[in-house]
Amino acid sequence: MEDQLDSSVFTFAVDIVDEGPDAVVAAAADRAGVNGVSLAVAYHHARDILPHNPRRHLFFHEGGTVFFHPEMSRYGDLRPRPGELAAERDPLDELCTAAERRSIHARAWTVYLHNNRLGQAHPDCTPENAFGDRLLTELCPANPEVRRYAVALTADLARYPIRSIMAEALHFRTIEHGFHHERYFLDLGPTARFLLGLCFCSSCRDVARSEGIDAEGLRRVVGKMLLGWFEDGSGGHDPLDPVRLGRLAGGEMTGYLEARFRVVTSLVGEVQDVATAAGVRLTFSAHGGSAMGGRTQSADAADAAWILGVDLEGVSSVIDEFEVLGYAAETPRIASLLGDYEAAISARTDIAVALRPMWPDTATARDLAERVQLIAASGASRLDFYHYGLMPDRSIDWVGTAMSQVADR
């Protein structure tokens, strides 16, 4: 299968446990026609409907847990906790064994810093907004202990016979899509929402001060702006533009945003170095949560990566592969997304693409085949399909049909 377009289906530990690793691998290889399975080895809270699961159709994920057997000696204060599905079994090891029997690849899909279990247990490691409130659903990438955790988690996973690690949430995140029942009864625009989630924790302030940025002064300016909008019940509706925003506090915000870039790029580089040393590829994805319910949002486009502290050119210069979420209902929109990212990232970096072969993106097998052909023709390094356990049966077969048309390209 080495000559075909490299590909995989995403999957959860519940799929491995309920269907069995051999059954999942067989469905991936024989029905979907892909040469890899990407298991969520560290995941967040969620509730999903599982259309073809033989044991259950509604599943609540045990958030902030891992689905392999970690070597705890590798970690510091932040330590992974195996989920109940991994208490007596090692889903990642089982997948690796089943994948090897079928000569396909196992990959570790890893949600790094979106972890409210660790955030609630270690609030000092979470982002802190201008008011001193903690965002307990996240870990701050500037925090030294968080960085140690990310590096240790990477090394721990890389001891398994996996082809690659898919790194999700290895960056700053926004205030939204972090917790269930998030709400505010204020008409806050995108600028207000961004500032409300902007981290001013001691680690971020230390980084800023080391670069000559008045982090405390900027924090006061941001807090005052937000309080004004709170009093009015509305505000911050200007387009979220980094140039306009950068003028805050006499231009201090520009330096602060650039410091965030260096925090994320250096952390991703450290993770990449560990993976490379173990002979494992690293795929990096930067998004704000499109998979939640809608299609790829404007905040997940190439020109908005800065919102997450991601400098696409800088990050792409230190990674093996960047993954674009092609979650769109129109093929031209996917082509546009891909083109924008190709223009923004380093030419040395491979580009992978993820598609959803079911609602709300894909209505017919023909739609999917058209998109797969587009991506294969683009020279993409890999194509992933989200998500095996969430797809109706017919979507698995649509993937197989589409992949058969680009086999042995």
C-alpha atoms as one frame of an Amber mdcrd trajectory, in Angstrom:
protein
   0.000   0.000   0.000   3.010   2.316   0.080   2.309   3.650  -3.449  -1.191
   4.853  -2.654  -2.136   8.197  -1.179  -1.231   7.960   2.507  -4.493   7.987
   4.431  -6.244   7.127   7.662  -9.521   7.175   9.534  -9.742   8.794  12.934
 -11.104   6.539  15.653 -11.806   6.459  19.388 -10.843   3.951  22.050 -14.528
   3.066  22.388 -14.420   1.791  18.775 -11.404  -0.376  19.543 -12.956  -1.741
  22.738 -16.494  -2.319  21.437 -15.759  -3.572  17.916 -12.331  -5.026  18.556
  -9.058  -3.764  17.081  -9.002  -6.338  14.273 -12.522  -5.405  13.173 -11.709
  -1.678  13.119  -8.498  -2.251  11.186 -10.271  -4.549   8.733 -13.007  -1.966
   8.131 -10.398   0.730   7.603  -8.336  -1.333   5.170 -10.999  -3.327   3.342
 -14.030  -1.033   3.318 -12.544   2.453   3.584  -9.441   1.573   1.587  -7.072
   3.587   3.781  -3.645   2.530   4.970  -3.799   3.883   8.502  -5.882   4.271
  11.653  -5.461   7.346  13.880  -6.510   6.643  17.462  -7.432   9.427  19.892
  -4.905   8.647  22.615  -5.541  11.819  24.665  -8.966  13.377  24.416 -11.394
  15.880  25.917 -14.972  15.636  27.155 -17.599  15.068  24.489 -20.882  13.321
  23.863 -21.228  11.460  20.599 -23.748   9.399  18.685 -22.100   6.239  17.358
 -24.196   5.030  14.393 -22.686   1.575  13.842 -21.242   0.688  17.244 -22.382
  -2.840  18.210 -22.711  -2.127  21.944 -23.878   1.466  22.362 -25.095   4.379
  20.290 -24.700   7.268  22.737 -21.349   7.719  24.424 -19.966  10.247  26.905
 -16.190  10.561  26.651 -14.249  10.640  29.884 -12.429  13.880  29.253  -8.865
  14.744  30.084  -7.767  11.119  30.009  -5.462   8.991  27.866  -6.047   5.674
  26.145  -2.699   3.967  26.514  -0.576   2.932  29.499   1.713   5.873  30.346
   5.091   5.527  32.028   4.513   7.913  34.932   8.217   8.291  35.690   8.485
  10.499  32.616   6.209  13.210  34.011   6.357  16.020  36.534   3.422  17.617
  38.342   1.129  17.218  35.335   0.516  13.523  34.864  -1.827  11.755  32.442
  -4.634   9.600  33.789  -5.733   6.542  31.819  -9.443   6.490  31.091 -11.715
   3.676  32.187 -11.465   2.123  28.725  -7.714   1.855  29.308  -7.826   0.632
  32.890  -7.270  -3.021  32.015  -6.568  -2.735  28.295  -4.147  -0.688  26.238
  -6.136   0.433  23.177  -3.087   1.972  21.500  -1.048  -1.207  21.891  -3.969
  -3.279  20.604  -4.331  -1.015  17.576  -0.607  -1.166  16.835  -0.663  -4.973
  16.958  -3.739  -5.262  14.734  -2.376  -2.685  12.285   0.922  -4.520  11.992
  -0.894  -7.753  11.158  -2.590  -5.979   8.248   0.519  -4.007   7.217  -1.131
  -0.640   7.756  -0.070   2.246   9.964  -1.121   3.197  13.483  -1.131   6.869
  14.404  -1.594   8.650  17.721  -4.120  11.508  17.567  -3.249  13.604  20.614
  -5.145  16.513  22.154  -2.394  18.158  24.183  -3.490  21.273  26.065  -7.304
  21.211  25.932  -7.649  19.306  29.194 -10.035  20.494  31.889  -9.176  17.597
  34.232  -5.581  18.777  34.471  -6.684  22.406  34.393  -8.984  21.997  37.383
  -6.341  20.048  39.289  -3.597  22.557  38.441  -5.165  26.003  37.958  -1.739
  27.635  38.132  -0.984  25.964  34.793  -4.047  27.385  33.008  -4.487  30.632
  31.047  -5.377  33.691  33.123  -7.343  36.534  31.568  -7.004  40.259  32.182
  -9.156  40.026  35.325  -7.177  37.154  36.849  -9.873  34.589  36.021  -8.554
  31.162  35.060  -9.632  29.259  31.945  -9.687  25.837  33.557 -10.421  23.970
  30.336  -6.950  24.689  28.926  -3.265  24.542  29.779  -1.054  27.514  28.932
   1.744  26.714  26.463   4.031  29.307  28.087   3.956  27.535  31.448   7.177
  25.528  32.040   5.369  22.610  33.674   2.886  22.447  30.795   5.735  22.381
  28.326   7.374  19.568  30.274   4.102  17.636  30.137   3.767  18.069  26.362
   7.310  16.864  25.750   6.925  13.899  28.124   3.613  12.882  26.558   5.235
  12.921  23.129   8.139  10.748  24.262   5.752   8.366  26.003   3.686   7.877
  22.851   6.733   7.599  20.601   7.832   4.374  22.326   4.873   2.641  20.630
   5.288   1.424  17.030   3.324   4.323  15.572   3.969   6.086  12.279   3.104
   9.581  13.455   1.600  11.772  16.148  -1.227  14.091  15.157  -0.861  17.092
  17.496  -4.083  18.952  18.254  -4.450  21.886  20.685  -0.698  22.415  20.982
  -1.183  26.192  21.044  -3.196  28.910  22.762  -6.960  28.597  22.426  -9.933
  30.920  22.468 -12.353  31.387  25.337 -15.091  29.449  23.532 -15.449  25.727
  22.786 -13.851  24.835  26.063 -16.716  23.799  28.350 -20.308  22.658  28.128
 -23.134  25.167  28.561 -20.900  28.160  27.892 -23.031  31.290  27.972 -23.026
  35.050  28.263 -25.962  37.368  27.813 -23.900  40.212  26.398 -23.632  41.179
  22.746 -19.853  40.759  22.546 -18.139  40.868  19.183 -15.078  38.905  18.049
 -12.560  41.411  19.394 -14.163  41.391  22.831 -14.277  37.599  22.907 -10.633
  37.345  21.867  -9.514  39.780  24.563 -11.614  38.007  27.186  -9.615  34.831
  26.570  -6.176  36.422  26.081  -3.735  34.916  28.580  -1.912  37.145  31.058
  -0.674  34.397  33.381   2.670  34.878  35.123   4.453  32.736  32.520   3.074
  34.798  29.623   3.908  38.035  31.427   7.442  36.804  32.134   7.969  36.009
  28.461   6.667  39.438  27.493   8.785  41.292  30.053  11.906  39.447  28.886
  11.268  40.986  25.464  10.724  44.492  26.800   6.920  44.445  26.598   4.825
  46.198  29.253   2.567  43.232  29.966   1.055  44.766  33.105   0.164  47.986
  31.332  -1.385  46.043  28.462  -3.347  43.929  30.910  -4.838  47.049  32.497
  -5.816  48.466  29.115  -7.491  45.227  28.080  -9.347  44.950  31.385 -10.613
  48.533  31.126 -11.872  47.963  27.570 -13.698  44.813  28.578 -15.318  46.462
  31.601 -16.600  49.237  29.361 -18.220  46.713  27.072 -19.654  44.853  30.064
 -21.267  48.052  31.326 -22.857  48.715  27.944 -23.830  45.098  27.415 -22.370
  45.293  23.924 -19.096  45.984  22.183 -15.955  44.736  20.546 -17.646  44.290
  17.181 -14.770  45.625  15.111 -13.293  42.948  12.844 -10.681  40.939  14.681
  -7.658  42.351  12.904  -4.115  41.906  14.287  -2.913  45.264  12.947  -5.779
  47.201  14.507  -5.515  45.204  17.721  -1.758  45.669  17.833  -2.160  49.408
  18.400  -3.545  48.848  21.905  -1.492  50.268  24.767   0.644  52.318  22.435
   1.550  49.308  20.329   2.438  46.985  23.198  -0.146  44.494  21.946   1.859
  43.923  18.752   4.839  42.774  20.770   2.630  40.675  23.021   1.084  38.822
  20.076   4.519  38.221  18.572   5.731  36.822  21.896   2.829  34.335  21.780
   4.062  33.223  18.367   7.490  32.441  19.773   5.981  30.545  22.718   3.996
  28.248  20.433   6.688  27.794  17.787   9.326  26.885  20.368   7.014  24.406
  22.110   6.057  22.733  18.842   9.742  22.575  17.963  10.546  20.814  21.243
   7.783  18.280  20.633   8.971  17.749  17.063  12.546  17.138  18.252  11.379
  14.403  20.617   9.286  12.747  17.931  12.112  12.931  15.383  14.574  11.367
  17.809  12.198   8.408  18.144  11.676   8.081  14.389   8.051   9.309  14.555
   6.570  11.970  12.286   4.720  14.932  13.771   1.585  16.363  12.199   0.438
  19.709  13.600  -3.068  21.126  13.326  -4.232  24.557  14.454  -7.959  25.047
  14.810 -10.506  26.462  17.183 -13.011  23.637  17.201 -14.676  23.254  13.815
 -15.388  19.593  14.445 -17.772  20.590  17.238 -20.804  21.065  15.046 -20.313
  23.383  12.146 -18.124  23.591   9.129 -14.650  25.067   9.058 -14.996  28.494
  10.621 -13.289  31.737   9.663 -11.204  31.418  12.824  -9.729  28.218  11.389
  -8.621  29.803   8.117  -4.958  30.441   7.390  -5.174  34.191   7.941  -6.647
  33.700  11.427  -4.087  31.283  12.895  -2.616  34.213  14.849  -5.685  34.096
  17.096  -4.319  30.812  18.464  -0.791  32.161  18.803   0.248  30.257  15.680
   2.674  31.833  13.230   2.127  29.527  10.266   5.468  30.260   8.653   7.356
  29.832  11.908   5.560  26.701  13.088   5.675  25.049   9.686   9.434  25.518
   9.575   9.863  23.172  12.558   7.334  20.406  11.797   7.076  17.493   9.395
   3.493  18.050   8.355   0.607  20.499   8.742  -2.991  19.294   8.630  -5.748
  21.436   7.115  -9.340  20.806   8.168 -11.340  20.682   4.951 -14.666  20.711
   6.748 -16.800  22.411   4.108 -19.900  21.609   2.092 -18.530  23.031  -1.160
 -15.505  21.636  -2.965 -14.327  25.120  -4.096 -14.206  26.166  -0.430 -11.873
  23.251   0.319  -9.676  24.199  -2.636  -9.551  27.778  -1.342  -8.615  26.702
   2.188  -5.883  24.459   0.879  -4.495  27.181  -1.375  -4.380  29.699   1.466
  -2.450  27.330   3.700  -0.069  26.341   0.915   0.766  30.014   0.456   1.289
  30.601   4.183   3.434  27.687   5.317   6.996  26.671   4.616   7.565  25.002
   1.262   9.513  22.213   3.000   6.513  21.164   5.065   4.082  18.495   3.909
   0.379  19.291   3.931  -2.266  16.775   4.992  -6.004  17.325   4.690  -8.909
  16.012   6.784 -12.412  15.534   5.360 -15.769  14.606   6.872 -17.547  12.114
   4.574 -20.945  12.689   6.182 -23.311  15.457   7.326 -22.922  18.406   7.522
 -20.272  18.398   4.793 -20.923  15.522   2.400 -24.281  14.676   0.852 -23.306
  12.052  -1.731 -20.565   9.616  -2.641 -19.904  11.745  -5.709 -19.226  14.812
  -3.534 -16.640  12.906  -1.557 -14.981  11.404  -4.632 -14.618  14.882  -6.138
 -12.880  16.174  -3.015 -10.592  13.180  -2.673  -9.516  13.616  -6.292  -8.877
  17.321  -5.677  -6.680  16.589  -2.689  -4.794  13.766  -4.395  -4.083  16.049
  -7.370  -2.858  18.814  -5.036   0.101  16.699  -3.958  -1.082  16.464  -0.355
   1.028  14.145   1.764  -1.942  12.478   3.444  -5.714  12.407   3.588  -7.580
  11.693   6.826 -11.261  10.996   7.332 -13.127  12.167  10.416 -14.396   9.928
  11.938 -14.771   6.135  11.784 -16.956   5.772  14.878 -19.139   8.766  13.966
 -19.774   7.805  10.332 -22.916   6.039   9.150 -22.076   2.745   7.455 -22.643
   4.211   4.017 -19.980   6.854   4.607 -17.355   4.193   5.273 -18.189   2.712
   1.879 -18.123   6.159   0.245 -14.558   6.548   1.496 -13.646   3.203  -0.010
 -15.127   4.128  -3.374 -13.376   7.504  -3.417 -10.023   6.034  -2.374 -10.210
   3.314  -5.018 -10.385   6.017  -7.685  -7.062   7.561  -6.604  -5.217   4.323
  -5.776  -1.682   3.923  -7.076  -1.517   7.525  -8.205
